[in-house]
């Protein structure tokens, strides 16, 4: 898996898979995951892998920095991998 995903690609993958069950698709909230994606891209730029960057960003934005079941990100990771 390459780390050259854009914030737009990451946000789209998260929107499509909605790992946090925010109902963003049903509510047409197209920018639901934009901040998470931007944070992930910043972490990637600092040397984090895409997977770790997404885990950190989700933790910060949705779990107050606490750990969570990172398995929920698998569908989004698979979608991003297929795009490459």
Secondary structure, 3 states (H helix, E strand, C coil): CCCCCCHHHHHHHHHHHCCCCCCCCCCCCCCCCHHHHHHHHHHHHCCCCHHHHHHHHHHHHHCCCCCCCHHHHHHHHHHHHHHC
